[in-house]
Amino acid sequence: MRVFHITPERSDALSEPPEALPPSGYLWLSFSRRAFEDAIPMLQRQLQRWAGAGLVDLHLSDLLNPQLPSHYEDTSWYDLLVFRRLAAGGGNGQNGSRPAQPEEDKPPPAGPLPASAIDTSPVGFAVFDRVLVTVHPEDCLVREYFAQRLSQQSRETDLRGSGRLPTSPAEQMLRMVNHMVDSYLELRRVLTRHFAALQAELLRPRSRFAGWHIILQSREALHRLEDTSEDQRSAIQEWIDALDEWPAAENAAGQRERELLRVRSKDVLEHIERVLTHVRRLEQASEAAVQMHFSAVGQRTNDIMRTLTVLTAIFLPLNLITGIFGMNFEWLPLIHKQDGFWIAVGVMAATGLGLGGLFWRKRYLGTRQSPD
């Protein structure tokens, strides 16, 4: 568990939760999922003191569930958002660790896209008026990133623009969600290189592609990614709808803060839309590559069958001639002449060359189609 007291001027890391809320700013309590399960009794008592009520039992189960999809729920005293992060996963695909960046000079992956390459572990947010409770996977880099960022911003003297500290739990929640969505850029690089390698293999001339299980597994990973992104979009859209229904702010500062939350929420939604667009573009590109592969295979098959048909058409008259002269009759034209063999060979050669020239002129033996 990590506890921070955040004000517009500074951020302080606390060793333990205070008994009462500070007079200004808000508290951020960050837990790993295992630590959150152990700290539920203490957290419920503290939330009762700070906000007058704790977390609902069903929401506690949601925060502890590592398989829960992204969704949003609200109560009269807090909002709950569960958001599955999209990033290139680590070794186990659950801890949210960041792998080494793929080098541009390395060959693209040729095997199936592993499930651990996509980390979709959920991060839970309970947003009170002056308290933010977050539940993360073990060793989640999102929590560490924002803890270091808050510490760095506290040491800066100029807190304008992007260096400004969050002014409310809702704003910090949106910043963390936006960071998780933006981390999709790393995953996009992995997916793009992987599917580019599959497309190159599918469209390689004279290739005998047999890794259809790779295509199926990769497309299944894309479908899971698309479902995750759609759940994210629905959760953020529900949050925006709930934000529009909040009571009107009493002063200009409150109105400006509300407008900032609305802008940040729409920005997150736009980033998720970009993720969905890219995933669907990859699906369309992979489908087009498969169709082009089958078209190329069909074209090669047609060329082979056309060549074999032309050769058969050339040799059919020759077989007819040899069959006639192979009949067991005493009297046949040219059969008793001294030069009859050479005449028959000449006729056969002329017939074969004539038919071959005719088919070549019609481009039946070439790679180009006949204009007529």
Rosetta blueprint (number, residue, H / E / L):
1 M L
2 R E
3 V E
4 F E
5 H E
6 I E
7 T L
8 P L
9 E L
10 R L
11 S E
12 D E
13 A E
14 L E
15 S L
16 E L
17 P L
18 P L
19 E L
20 A L
21 L L
22 P L
23 P L
24 S L
25 G L
26 Y E
27 L E
28 W E
29 L E
30 S E
31 F E
32 S E
33 R H
34 R H
35 A H
36 F H
37 E H
38 D H
39 A H
40 I H
41 P H
42 M H
43 L H
44 Q H
45 R H
46 Q H
47 L H
48 Q H
49 R H
50 W H
51 A H
52 G L
53 A L
54 G L
55 L L
56 V L
57 D H
58 L H
59 H H
60 L H
61 S H
62 D H
63 L H
64 L H
65 N L
66 P L
67 Q L
68 L L
69 P L
70 S L
71 H E
72 Y E
73 E E
74 D E
75 T L
76 S L
77 W L
78 Y L
79 D E
80 L E
81 L E
82 V E
83 F E
84 R E
85 R L
86 L L
87 A E
88 A E
89 G L
90 G L
91 G L
92 N L
93 G L
94 Q L
95 N L
96 G L
97 S L
98 R L
99 P L
100 A L
101 Q L
102 P L
103 E L
104 E L
105 D L
106 K L
107 P L
108 P L
109 P L
110 A L
111 G L
112 P L
113 L L
114 P L
115 A H
116 S H
117 A H
118 I E
119 D E
120 T L
121 S L
122 P E
123 V E
124 G E
125 F E
126 A E
127 V E
128 F L
129 D L
130 R L
131 V E
132 L E
133 V E
134 T E
135 V E
136 H E
137 P L
138 E L
139 D L
140 C L
141 L H
142 V H
143 R H
144 E H
145 Y H
146 F H
147 A H
148 Q H
149 R H
150 L H
151 S H
152 Q H
153 Q H
154 S H
155 R H
156 E L
157 T L
158 D L
159 L L
160 R L
161 G H
162 S H
163 G H
164 R L
165 L L
166 P L
167 T L
168 S L
169 P H
170 A H
171 E H
172 Q H
173 M H
174 L H
175 R H
176 M H
177 V H
178 N H
179 H H
180 M H
181 V H
182 D H
183 S L
184 Y H
185 L H
186 E H
187 L H
188 R H
189 R H
190 V H
191 L H
192 T H
193 R H
194 H H
195 F H
196 A H
197 A H
198 L H
199 Q H
200 A H
201 E H
202 L H
203 L L
204 R L
205 P L
206 R L
207 S L
208 R L
209 F L
210 A L
211 G L
212 W H
213 H H
214 I H
215 I H
216 L H
217 Q H
218 S H
219 R H
220 E H
221 A H
222 L H
223 H H
224 R H
225 L H
226 E H
227 D H
228 T H
229 S H
230 E H
231 D H
232 Q H
233 R H
234 S H
235 A H
236 I H
237 Q H
238 E H
239 W H
240 I H
241 D H
242 A H
243 L H
244 D H
245 E L
246 W L
247 P L
248 A L
249 A L
250 E L
251 N L
252 A H
253 A H
254 G H
255 Q H
256 R H
257 E H
258 R H
259 E H
260 L H
261 L H
262 R H
263 V H
264 R H
265 S H
266 K H
267 D H
268 V H
269 L H
270 E H
271 H H
272 I H
273 E H
274 R H
275 V H
276 L H
277 T H
278 H H
279 V H
280 R H
281 R H
282 L H
283 E H
284 Q H
285 A H
286 S H
287 E H
288 A H
289 A H
290 V H
291 Q H
292 M H
293 H H
294 F H
295 S H
296 A H
297 V H
298 G H
299 Q H
300 R H
301 T H
302 N H
303 D H
304 I H
305 M H
306 R H
307 T H
308 L H
309 T H
310 V H
311 L H
312 T H
313 A H
314 I H
315 F H
316 L H
317 P H
318 L H
319 N H
320 L H
321 I H
322 T H
323 G H
324 I H
325 F H
326 G L
327 M L
328 N L
329 F L
330 E L
331 W L
332 L L
333 P L
334 L L
335 I L
336 H L
337 K L
338 Q L
339 D L
340 G H
341 F H
342 W H
343 I H
344 A H
345 V H
346 G H
347 V H
348 M H
349 A H
350 A H
351 T H
352 G H
353 L H
354 G H
355 L H
356 G H
357 G H
358 L H
359 F H
360 W H
361 R H
362 K L
363 R L
364 Y L
365 L L
366 G L
367 T L
368 R L
369 Q L
370 S L
371 P L
372 D L
